[in-house]
Amino acid sequence: MDSNKRRVRTSSTVFFSLFFLSAAHAEDSAELAKKALNPVAAMYSLPIQYNWDQKMGPSNHGMHSVTNIQPVLPFELNDDWNLISRTILPVIDQHGLAPNGAADKSGVGDITQSFFFSPKRPTDSGWILGVGPALLMPTGSDDLLGSEQWGLGPTAVALKQSNGWTRGVLANHIWGLNGSPPDDKEKVNQTFLQPFLSYTTSALTTYGVNTESTYNWQSREWSIPVNLTITQLLKIGGHPLTIQAGPRYWLDSPDDGPQDWGFRAAVTFLFPR
């Protein structure tokens, strides 16, 4: 009888240990999923995002793809503040944008480097904030792939996360610093707006929608793609990452810009502390 009681106690102990370990793991994963949606989370990450668009150029037969490599590096400044570095390095491939393949190019575009000073704690109402400078670097490997100008301006982000929902907006404005840009280039003067909304389920699947709208103050034209995405948090070999895919639709774009439907896919490697 004593032996049976010991076996029951041992089995109960193992069961409850596994239960609480599983619950703790689920809580950790849920927190990781939230951080993956937060542009100013204090977590190292490496998003690699592929975008494909079509119906471009005067013939309406051009295509354009951009693979954005976007490392995120957090730095602790003191007990109250973090500095979040976000880099966007675009790798571009475009075809059919001009007659006789004159604009068929592949290479690197201009880097956008942002720094967000972000309080470690949300506001009393739960908002997470970040503000700082954004720098445009003329790193284009070809004059058709970049602006050939330095640029600088402010950037800011505000978001709130509760009950599975993440909503917020990221924005910047960049002015060209060159006194006079090259003859075939417009002076950089553009505003970027990215409102976003998503919901994360108990299975750590996130359904999201955002726009990444750019307004060119020189040409007075909008570029407005709407992205619909599904994102899943996974662990492969014990290493967390997210995978994402979904369609995009262009509500507005310049005359030779992309039209109708495009596609986005992304993988983000996460490195929690």
Backbone bond lengths (Angstrom), bond angles and torsions (degrees), N, CA, C in turn:
res aa  C-N    CA-C-N  psi(-1)  N-CA   C-N-CA  omega(-1)  CA-C   N-CA-C  phi
1 M - - - 1.458 - - 1.520 111.01 -
2 D 1.361 115.39 -45.33 1.459 119.81 178.34 1.517 110.90 -60.48
3 S 1.357 115.07 -39.24 1.469 119.42 179.29 1.527 110.49 -63.23
4 N 1.338 116.78 -41.00 1.465 120.05 178.59 1.519 111.55 -64.63
5 K 1.356 116.56 -39.69 1.462 120.07 178.85 1.525 110.82 -63.50
6 R 1.355 115.18 -41.07 1.464 118.77 179.85 1.524 110.35 -63.28
7 R 1.362 116.24 -39.76 1.460 119.53 179.48 1.523 110.68 -65.14
8 V 1.338 116.78 -39.69 1.461 120.67 179.01 1.522 110.12 -64.51
9 R 1.366 116.27 -44.31 1.462 119.65 -179.57 1.525 110.73 -64.05
10 T 1.343 115.90 -40.80 1.461 120.36 179.98 1.526 110.55 -64.45
11 S 1.348 115.96 -44.94 1.463 120.15 179.53 1.524 110.65 -62.38
12 S 1.358 116.29 -41.01 1.464 120.11 179.19 1.513 111.03 -64.00
13 T 1.328 115.82 -41.63 1.463 119.90 -179.93 1.516 111.04 -62.64
14 V 1.347 115.97 -45.22 1.464 120.45 178.70 1.519 110.76 -62.36
15 F 1.343 116.86 -43.31 1.458 120.86 -178.51 1.524 111.20 -61.04
16 F 1.351 115.79 -50.28 1.462 118.54 -177.17 1.522 111.50 -69.29
17 S 1.321 118.29 -31.54 1.468 120.74 176.01 1.521 110.21 -64.14
18 L 1.335 115.74 -46.40 1.461 120.01 178.58 1.529 110.67 -64.19
19 F 1.336 116.61 -38.66 1.467 120.42 -179.90 1.521 110.89 -61.90
20 F 1.341 116.27 -48.58 1.461 119.18 -176.81 1.526 111.27 -71.59
21 L 1.344 117.89 -33.25 1.456 120.13 174.85 1.517 110.20 -64.34
22 S 1.351 116.35 -41.65 1.466 120.32 178.68 1.522 110.76 -64.87
23 A 1.339 117.34 -41.10 1.455 120.99 178.94 1.524 110.85 -64.55
24 A 1.332 116.26 -42.05 1.468 119.87 178.92 1.521 110.56 -64.65
25 H 1.344 116.23 -39.91 1.469 120.28 178.36 1.527 110.63 -63.50
26 A 1.350 116.45 -42.36 1.459 120.39 179.19 1.521 110.48 -63.44
27 E 1.356 116.43 -40.05 1.469 120.05 179.17 1.518 110.27 -65.34
28 D 1.349 116.85 -43.16 1.462 120.45 177.99 1.524 110.71 -60.84
29 S 1.328 117.38 -42.84 1.462 121.33 -179.11 1.519 111.01 -65.90
30 A 1.340 116.74 -39.32 1.462 120.18 178.22 1.530 110.64 -63.60
31 E 1.327 116.57 -40.90 1.464 120.19 178.14 1.519 110.62 -66.18
32 L 1.330 116.24 -37.65 1.469 120.65 178.10 1.529 110.61 -65.30
33 A 1.341 116.64 -39.90 1.468 120.25 177.81 1.520 110.69 -62.41
34 K 1.346 117.63 -37.96 1.462 121.21 177.48 1.524 110.53 -65.66
35 K 1.319 116.78 -44.55 1.461 119.87 -179.64 1.529 111.63 -63.51
36 A 1.325 116.25 -35.02 1.465 119.63 -179.98 1.526 111.93 -64.48
37 L 1.339 117.63 -22.00 1.468 122.27 179.53 1.524 112.70 -94.67
38 N 1.333 116.59 -3.78 1.459 121.99 -175.64 1.530 109.76 -100.20
39 P 1.332 119.09 113.00 1.473 120.72 -177.36 1.525 114.08 -63.07
40 V 1.343 117.88 -19.92 1.470 119.92 -179.02 1.532 111.15 -118.44
41 A 1.335 116.99 27.98 1.466 120.01 174.67 1.525 109.70 -67.17
42 A 1.328 115.79 143.99 1.469 121.09 179.51 1.527 109.11 -81.99
43 M 1.335 115.67 67.50 1.464 121.87 -176.97 1.522 109.07 -146.42
44 Y 1.316 116.50 132.49 1.459 120.09 174.84 1.530 108.70 -68.69
45 S 1.322 116.58 136.66 1.461 120.30 177.26 1.523 109.53 -153.85
46 L 1.320 115.40 159.40 1.462 121.76 178.39 1.526 108.64 -135.26
47 P 1.335 117.48 90.15 1.466 120.18 173.46 1.530 110.70 -78.81
48 I 1.321 115.88 137.57 1.464 122.75 172.10 1.529 105.93 -125.80
49 Q 1.317 115.43 114.11 1.469 121.48 -169.16 1.535 110.44 -121.33
50 Y 1.317 115.57 126.63 1.475 121.99 179.70 1.521 109.66 -107.87
51 N 1.350 116.59 129.01 1.460 122.57 177.42 1.526 109.45 -125.26
52 W 1.323 116.25 133.27 1.463 121.80 179.22 1.526 108.92 -125.00
53 D 1.343 116.14 130.90 1.460 121.84 179.67 1.522 109.99 -134.23
54 Q 1.337 116.37 161.40 1.457 121.38 -170.72 1.533 111.40 -140.50
55 K 1.337 115.19 -179.71 1.472 124.18 176.27 1.529 111.53 55.73
56 M 1.325 115.10 52.77 1.457 121.00 -177.36 1.521 110.73 -113.27
57 G 1.350 116.04 163.37 1.450 121.42 176.74 1.513 112.45 82.29
58 P 1.332 116.89 173.29 1.476 120.99 -177.67 1.521 113.23 -63.85
59 S 1.320 117.79 -28.71 1.465 120.35 179.66 1.521 112.37 -83.34
60 N 1.325 117.14 -11.88 1.462 122.69 -176.99 1.526 112.69 65.59
61 H 1.352 116.25 19.04 1.465 120.50 -179.97 1.526 112.47 -116.74
62 G 1.323 117.44 6.03 1.456 120.43 -177.80 1.521 112.26 -79.19
63 M 1.336 115.82 157.06 1.459 121.86 175.48 1.516 108.94 -132.51
64 H 1.326 114.23 158.18 1.462 120.71 -173.32 1.523 107.25 -149.67
65 S 1.321 117.64 128.01 1.459 120.16 174.18 1.519 109.11 -127.82
66 V 1.319 114.80 143.94 1.463 121.59 179.51 1.521 108.45 -132.56
67 T 1.328 116.28 124.01 1.457 121.85 172.34 1.522 107.34 -103.76
68 N 1.326 116.25 109.81 1.461 121.49 -179.12 1.523 110.13 -91.76
69 I 1.323 116.14 120.81 1.461 122.71 173.88 1.525 106.26 -98.90
70 Q 1.346 117.09 119.66 1.465 120.31 -164.62 1.532 112.72 -132.65
71 P 1.322 119.22 69.30 1.468 119.72 179.33 1.526 112.12 -64.35
72 V 1.326 115.49 140.07 1.466 122.74 177.76 1.528 107.87 -118.87
73 L 1.348 116.18 123.84 1.461 121.75 -176.79 1.524 109.24 -125.70
74 P 1.344 118.67 115.95 1.467 120.71 177.14 1.530 111.09 -92.13
75 F 1.330 115.43 143.74 1.459 121.75 176.02 1.529 108.07 -129.45
76 E 1.341 116.20 131.11 1.462 120.76 177.97 1.520 109.31 -84.85
77 L 1.339 117.17 119.97 1.461 121.35 -179.50 1.525 111.65 -88.13
78 N 1.335 116.39 -44.07 1.469 121.74 177.02 1.522 107.93 -162.42
79 D 1.329 116.94 -163.22 1.466 119.89 -177.08 1.516 113.15 -68.34
80 D 1.317 117.37 -16.69 1.463 120.17 -173.48 1.522 114.78 -114.08
81 W 1.334 117.74 -20.04 1.469 120.18 -170.32 1.517 112.24 -130.30
82 N 1.340 114.14 144.17 1.467 122.90 169.06 1.526 109.53 -116.35
83 L 1.306 115.77 154.08 1.458 121.98 169.20 1.522 107.27 -114.41
84 I 1.332 116.80 121.41 1.465 121.99 -177.45 1.525 108.70 -108.75
85 S 1.317 116.16 121.17 1.462 121.89 176.72 1.522 108.83 -97.63
86 R 1.339 115.96 125.50 1.468 121.70 177.52 1.524 108.28 -125.50
87 T 1.325 116.32 121.45 1.465 122.96 -178.27 1.521 109.28 -114.45
88 I 1.328 116.68 138.52 1.468 120.94 173.69 1.520 107.86 -123.06
89 L 1.319 115.87 112.33 1.463 123.07 176.63 1.524 107.86 -110.71
90 P 1.350 118.62 108.02 1.462 120.18 -179.00 1.539 112.48 -88.29
91 V 1.311 115.13 133.99 1.468 121.97 172.22 1.526 106.07 -109.85
92 I 1.330 116.41 117.27 1.468 122.20 -165.97 1.525 111.32 -111.38
93 D 1.325 115.33 142.37 1.465 122.01 171.83 1.528 107.06 -136.64
94 Q 1.333 117.69 121.45 1.467 120.43 -177.79 1.521 110.99 -137.90
95 H 1.333 114.58 143.38 1.469 120.98 -177.64 1.523 109.29 -146.01
96 G 1.336 116.39 144.51 1.452 122.18 173.18 1.509 114.73 77.19
97 L 1.341 118.28 16.46 1.459 120.40 -178.48 1.524 112.92 -83.21
98 A 1.335 116.86 -14.69 1.465 120.76 -179.78 1.522 108.52 -145.39
99 P 1.338 118.35 156.65 1.472 120.99 -179.45 1.529 111.70 -59.26
100 N 1.323 114.95 148.16 1.467 122.87 175.05 1.521 113.15 60.44
101 G 1.326 117.02 23.75 1.467 120.26 176.94 1.510 114.23 67.80
102 A 1.341 117.92 23.25 1.464 120.88 -176.06 1.519 112.85 -65.43
103 A 1.337 117.57 -24.71 1.463 120.44 -178.72 1.518 112.51 -109.90
104 D 1.345 117.06 13.49 1.464 120.06 178.80 1.523 108.84 -72.97
105 K 1.310 116.52 108.06 1.457 121.18 -175.23 1.524 110.71 -140.65
106 S 1.326 115.52 152.45 1.460 122.70 170.97 1.520 107.35 -136.53
107 G 1.316 116.26 137.79 1.458 119.03 179.55 1.516 111.32 164.37
108 V 1.323 115.00 -161.71 1.457 122.64 -175.81 1.524 109.78 -97.80
109 G 1.324 116.93 139.21 1.456 122.13 175.50 1.523 111.81 -96.01
110 D 1.322 116.16 -166.29 1.467 121.71 179.72 1.530 110.64 -75.66
111 I 1.320 116.29 139.33 1.465 122.39 176.60 1.528 109.72 -83.21
112 T 1.332 116.69 135.68 1.460 122.44 168.07 1.523 108.32 -108.15
113 Q 1.321 116.09 119.58 1.464 122.17 -178.36 1.524 109.19 -113.89
114 S 1.334 116.08 120.19 1.466 121.19 179.91 1.520 110.72 -117.15
115 F 1.332 115.37 145.04 1.462 122.38 174.20 1.523 108.15 -126.22
116 F 1.340 115.74 125.30 1.459 120.80 179.98 1.531 109.65 -113.65
117 F 1.327 116.44 121.60 1.452 121.28 168.24 1.526 106.53 -85.02
118 S 1.341 116.14 117.88 1.459 120.03 -170.32 1.524 110.87 -130.95
119 P 1.341 118.27 126.07 1.471 119.88 174.41 1.526 110.54 -61.24
120 K 1.328 116.04 143.16 1.459 119.14 -179.27 1.522 112.64 -69.04
121 R 1.324 116.04 -27.74 1.460 120.09 -177.64 1.531 110.32 -109.98
122 P 1.329 116.94 141.62 1.472 119.50 175.83 1.526 110.89 -65.07
123 T 1.328 115.87 167.41 1.454 120.78 174.39 1.537 109.19 -69.02
124 D 1.330 115.95 171.20 1.470 120.14 179.62 1.529 111.61 -59.25
125 S 1.315 117.05 -28.32 1.465 120.22 179.03 1.532 112.82 -91.26
126 G 1.358 116.73 4.14 1.462 120.32 172.90 1.511 116.24 94.85
127 W 1.325 118.54 7.75 1.461 120.64 -178.95 1.520 111.03 -84.26
128 I 1.332 115.55 136.20 1.459 123.63 175.21 1.525 107.78 -100.99
129 L 1.331 116.94 128.69 1.458 120.94 -171.20 1.523 111.53 -124.37
130 G 1.324 114.93 155.30 1.461 121.26 173.48 1.511 109.68 -158.16
131 V 1.322 117.52 142.19 1.458 121.41 -179.48 1.524 108.70 -150.74
132 G 1.334 115.81 148.10 1.458 119.20 -179.68 1.514 111.29 174.20
133 P 1.341 117.25 -162.79 1.460 120.91 -179.70 1.528 112.44 -95.35
134 A 1.330 115.44 154.58 1.467 123.16 171.37 1.525 107.89 -122.52
135 L 1.313 115.99 134.07 1.469 121.94 -176.29 1.520 109.44 -121.77
136 L 1.335 116.34 129.63 1.458 122.20 174.49 1.525 108.54 -99.50
137 M 1.338 116.65 125.36 1.461 121.52 -178.26 1.529 109.49 -111.79
138 P 1.337 118.64 128.85 1.470 121.58 -177.47 1.528 111.74 -78.33
139 T 1.332 116.27 72.58 1.464 121.78 -176.73 1.525 112.55 -99.07
140 G 1.331 118.10 8.54 1.461 120.64 -178.99 1.513 112.20 -55.69
141 S 1.317 116.78 131.77 1.469 121.26 -178.08 1.525 112.06 -77.88
142 D 1.330 117.40 -9.27 1.459 122.89 176.74 1.528 107.92 -146.48
143 D 1.330 117.47 149.49 1.466 118.82 -177.71 1.523 112.40 -64.73
144 L 1.346 118.40 -17.62 1.461 121.29 176.95 1.530 112.34 -84.56
145 L 1.329 116.98 -8.04 1.463 120.86 -176.63 1.527 112.97 -108.55
146 G 1.333 117.64 -1.37 1.453 119.83 -177.90 1.516 111.94 -147.73
147 S 1.323 115.07 173.52 1.467 121.68 -177.29 1.519 112.56 -87.81
148 E 1.345 117.57 -14.28 1.461 123.63 -176.02 1.532 111.72 56.43
149 Q 1.327 116.26 34.17 1.460 122.12 -179.48 1.525 110.45 -143.07
150 W 1.337 115.82 147.55 1.448 121.41 166.23 1.524 108.13 -82.10
151 G 1.322 116.14 147.95 1.451 120.34 177.72 1.517 110.97 -142.85
152 L 1.330 116.17 156.62 1.469 121.30 -177.37 1.516 109.44 -152.94
153 G 1.327 115.84 147.40 1.455 120.09 176.96 1.515 111.33 -178.88
154 P 1.329 117.47 -177.18 1.465 121.76 -179.64 1.528 111.95 -88.13
155 T 1.322 115.75 154.27 1.459 121.50 172.89 1.521 108.65 -139.57
156 A 1.325 116.91 151.74 1.461 121.41 -178.61 1.518 109.47 -153.26
157 V 1.327 114.98 154.71 1.467 121.04 175.93 1.525 108.08 -142.52
158 A 1.327 116.00 143.85 1.460 122.54 174.10 1.516 107.92 -142.35
159 L 1.324 117.29 130.55 1.463 120.26 179.36 1.515 110.47 -149.79
160 K 1.318 114.67 160.42 1.458 121.90 177.92 1.518 108.51 -136.51
161 Q 1.335 116.78 138.12 1.461 121.85 -179.49 1.520 108.99 -126.56
162 S 1.336 116.50 123.97 1.457 121.02 178.60 1.519 109.73 -163.06
163 N 1.343 115.42 141.58 1.472 122.17 174.95 1.525 112.46 53.60
164 G 1.328 116.90 37.03 1.459 121.51 178.51 1.514 114.12 87.78
165 W 1.333 118.19 -13.02 1.461 121.80 -177.23 1.524 110.90 -93.45
166 T 1.333 114.81 141.26 1.466 122.13 170.51 1.518 106.96 -126.92
167 R 1.332 116.22 123.39 1.461 119.56 178.55 1.522 108.49 -140.19
168 G 1.323 114.74 147.38 1.449 118.05 -178.84 1.512 111.55 172.56
169 V 1.332 114.56 -166.94 1.456 120.57 179.88 1.522 109.31 -151.05
170 L 1.321 115.43 141.36 1.464 123.18 173.03 1.522 107.25 -120.28
171 A 1.330 117.02 137.51 1.462 119.84 -176.20 1.524 110.20 -147.19
172 N 1.327 115.16 154.46 1.463 119.88 169.46 1.528 108.61 -153.37
173 H 1.325 114.93 163.87 1.459 121.35 171.09 1.520 107.09 -136.77
174 I 1.334 116.10 131.85 1.464 121.22 -177.28 1.522 109.83 -124.70
175 W 1.330 114.71 128.38 1.466 122.15 173.86 1.521 109.02 -106.29
176 G 1.316 116.93 139.14 1.454 120.99 174.34 1.525 110.53 -67.42
177 L 1.327 116.81 137.85 1.460 122.01 -178.31 1.525 112.46 -93.07
178 N 1.317 117.35 -16.59 1.461 119.90 179.13 1.529 109.56 -68.80
179 G 1.315 116.29 134.75 1.463 119.88 178.48 1.508 111.97 -58.65
180 S 1.319 116.66 -45.13 1.468 121.31 176.33 1.525 107.76 -139.93
181 P 1.346 117.11 118.60 1.464 120.84 -179.36 1.527 111.11 -70.07
182 P 1.327 117.90 166.91 1.468 120.40 174.51 1.525 111.50 -52.89
183 D 1.331 116.32 153.31 1.477 121.68 -173.11 1.524 113.13 -55.51
184 D 1.344 117.15 -34.86 1.460 119.47 -175.63 1.533 112.54 -93.63
185 K 1.348 117.52 12.64 1.458 121.05 -177.91 1.527 111.02 -122.19
186 E 1.337 115.47 142.87 1.453 120.29 169.70 1.525 109.27 -79.00
187 K 1.315 116.34 149.02 1.454 120.05 173.27 1.524 108.83 -66.02
188 V 1.336 116.76 133.49 1.460 121.01 -179.99 1.523 109.33 -67.65
189 N 1.326 115.27 124.18 1.462 122.34 177.16 1.520 106.49 -160.72
190 Q 1.343 116.49 86.48 1.458 119.27 -170.62 1.524 112.06 -142.75
191 T 1.330 113.35 148.78 1.460 122.21 178.08 1.517 109.34 -111.46
192 F 1.331 116.09 134.16 1.466 122.43 178.26 1.524 108.60 -114.77
193 L 1.346 116.65 129.56 1.458 122.72 179.08 1.523 109.30 -128.56
194 Q 1.330 116.38 127.48 1.468 120.60 179.29 1.531 110.43 -132.18
195 P 1.335 117.66 82.27 1.462 119.13 169.23 1.526 109.37 -73.38
196 F 1.337 116.71 143.33 1.464 119.38 -177.92 1.523 110.37 -143.19
197 L 1.331 114.35 150.11 1.464 122.61 179.17 1.518 107.92 -146.67
198 S 1.335 116.61 132.74 1.466 119.56 178.92 1.520 110.01 -150.70
199 Y 1.337 114.46 159.67 1.467 121.00 176.34 1.529 108.69 -132.18
200 T 1.325 116.17 131.24 1.461 122.34 -179.24 1.525 109.70 -108.19
201 T 1.322 116.90 126.68 1.464 122.18 -178.79 1.527 110.60 -84.53
202 S 1.330 115.81 174.48 1.464 120.90 177.76 1.526 111.73 -66.04
203 A 1.331 117.24 -19.96 1.472 121.14 176.63 1.521 111.52 -86.74
204 L 1.357 117.01 7.87 1.471 123.63 178.12 1.526 112.14 65.17
205 T 1.328 115.32 29.09 1.460 122.29 170.87 1.525 108.06 -97.74
206 T 1.326 116.04 130.78 1.461 120.51 -177.03 1.522 110.24 -114.97
207 Y 1.338 115.41 127.44 1.464 122.36 175.37 1.525 107.13 -104.46
208 G 1.338 116.53 123.51 1.454 118.92 -173.02 1.514 113.70 -135.71
209 V 1.329 114.64 158.48 1.457 122.12 173.13 1.523 107.09 -141.03
210 N 1.330 116.32 139.89 1.460 120.61 173.89 1.519 109.29 -153.20
211 T 1.309 115.18 164.12 1.454 120.57 167.11 1.521 107.31 -119.99
212 E 1.319 116.59 150.69 1.468 122.49 177.23 1.531 106.89 -125.16
213 S 1.316 113.44 71.48 1.465 120.61 -170.39 1.521 110.82 -84.39
214 T 1.335 115.85 138.16 1.456 122.50 175.57 1.524 108.95 -125.14
215 Y 1.336 115.52 130.50 1.462 120.20 175.10 1.522 109.01 -111.80
216 N 1.338 116.11 120.74 1.460 122.93 178.81 1.526 108.06 -91.49
217 W 1.344 116.31 111.54 1.454 120.57 -176.03 1.526 112.30 -74.76
218 Q 1.325 117.58 -16.83 1.457 120.66 177.94 1.536 110.85 -77.35
219 S 1.324 115.45 -50.17 1.469 119.49 -179.46 1.529 112.56 -91.17
220 R 1.359 115.86 -10.50 1.464 122.09 -178.02 1.530 111.31 57.77
221 E 1.320 115.01 48.61 1.461 121.15 -179.46 1.525 110.17 -128.25
222 W 1.340 114.59 145.45 1.459 122.13 176.19 1.533 110.64 -98.31
223 S 1.320 115.83 148.20 1.463 123.39 164.69 1.525 105.94 -124.12
224 I 1.346 117.02 116.36 1.468 120.20 -172.29 1.534 110.22 -132.56
225 P 1.320 117.57 90.91 1.466 119.00 170.33 1.534 110.25 -90.87
226 V 1.324 117.11 139.62 1.464 122.72 173.80 1.519 107.78 -107.23
227 N 1.329 116.70 124.84 1.458 122.58 -177.20 1.527 110.61 -107.35
228 L 1.323 116.18 127.74 1.459 122.65 173.09 1.524 107.35 -110.65
229 T 1.322 116.89 122.70 1.460 119.11 -171.85 1.525 112.38 -132.90
230 I 1.326 114.26 151.61 1.466 122.58 168.43 1.530 106.42 -121.55
231 T 1.329 115.83 127.58 1.468 121.75 -176.28 1.522 108.71 -124.42
232 Q 1.331 115.99 137.16 1.466 120.71 179.66 1.520 109.82 -126.30
233 L 1.326 115.89 129.97 1.469 121.40 173.29 1.521 109.28 -84.38
234 L 1.331 116.28 129.36 1.460 122.73 -179.27 1.524 109.87 -132.18
235 K 1.321 115.10 165.74 1.461 120.85 167.63 1.516 107.77 -129.18
236 I 1.324 115.98 124.38 1.455 121.85 178.99 1.520 107.64 -118.46
237 G 1.315 116.41 116.87 1.462 120.05 -176.27 1.513 112.06 61.56
238 G 1.337 116.13 29.89 1.450 120.89 -179.65 1.513 114.90 83.25
239 H 1.340 117.62 -2.90 1.464 121.52 -178.57 1.529 109.54 -100.79
240 P 1.339 118.31 124.76 1.465 120.38 -178.03 1.521 112.47 -78.14
241 L 1.311 114.82 145.81 1.464 121.58 174.34 1.514 108.51 -158.40
242 T 1.320 115.66 164.04 1.462 120.14 172.78 1.524 108.46 -119.61
243 I 1.320 115.49 147.39 1.455 121.29 171.63 1.531 107.30 -120.41
244 Q 1.322 115.00 146.07 1.462 120.21 -173.74 1.517 109.92 -142.39
245 A 1.325 116.25 146.62 1.460 120.99 174.98 1.519 108.46 -156.60
246 G 1.338 115.28 156.32 1.447 119.20 176.47 1.518 112.51 166.59
247 P 1.325 117.25 165.11 1.471 121.63 178.86 1.521 110.98 -83.16
248 R 1.328 115.60 162.18 1.459 121.95 171.23 1.524 108.21 -134.37
249 Y 1.330 115.44 147.71 1.460 120.40 -178.70 1.524 108.87 -131.72
250 W 1.349 115.73 134.74 1.454 121.00 -176.85 1.524 109.72 -91.00
251 L 1.321 116.02 108.78 1.460 120.82 175.90 1.520 111.44 -73.05
252 D 1.348 116.02 -33.11 1.455 120.51 -179.34 1.521 108.43 -157.02
253 S 1.340 116.25 148.77 1.465 121.13 176.97 1.529 107.96 -164.24
254 P 1.339 118.26 162.33 1.465 120.30 174.96 1.529 111.64 -59.02
255 D 1.329 116.74 167.00 1.475 121.94 -174.78 1.525 112.51 -53.13
256 D 1.332 117.09 -42.60 1.466 119.94 -178.39 1.521 112.55 -96.49
257 G 1.332 116.71 9.88 1.453 121.09 -177.78 1.516 112.72 -82.10
258 P 1.337 117.17 179.95 1.466 120.93 -178.16 1.523 111.62 -67.12
259 Q 1.324 114.56 152.13 1.459 121.61 -179.05 1.528 109.52 -130.32
260 D 1.323 114.78 156.01 1.467 122.64 171.84 1.528 111.52 60.18
261 W 1.345 115.95 -132.16 1.460 120.90 -168.61 1.523 112.41 -94.92
262 G 1.325 114.57 147.01 1.455 122.73 170.90 1.522 108.63 -135.64
263 F 1.332 115.74 -163.19 1.466 120.35 -173.76 1.519 109.49 -149.03
264 R 1.323 115.97 145.66 1.468 122.12 174.85 1.519 110.18 -131.82
265 A 1.329 116.46 140.13 1.454 123.25 171.79 1.519 107.54 -142.16
266 A 1.324 116.32 145.88 1.463 118.65 -176.23 1.520 110.13 -153.07
267 V 1.318 114.74 152.71 1.466 121.71 168.93 1.517 106.59 -132.19
268 T 1.316 116.51 136.84 1.460 122.38 179.86 1.517 109.47 -124.09
269 F 1.314 116.70 117.35 1.456 122.10 177.19 1.533 108.05 -86.91
270 L 1.338 116.07 127.24 1.453 122.23 -174.89 1.528 110.19 -108.32
271 F 1.321 115.76 139.41 1.460 121.10 -179.40 1.532 108.80 -130.76
272 P 1.353 116.89 75.48 1.463 119.23 -179.04 1.520 111.46 -65.98
273 R 1.327 115.28 147.06 1.460 120.26 -178.91 1.513 110.76 -74.74
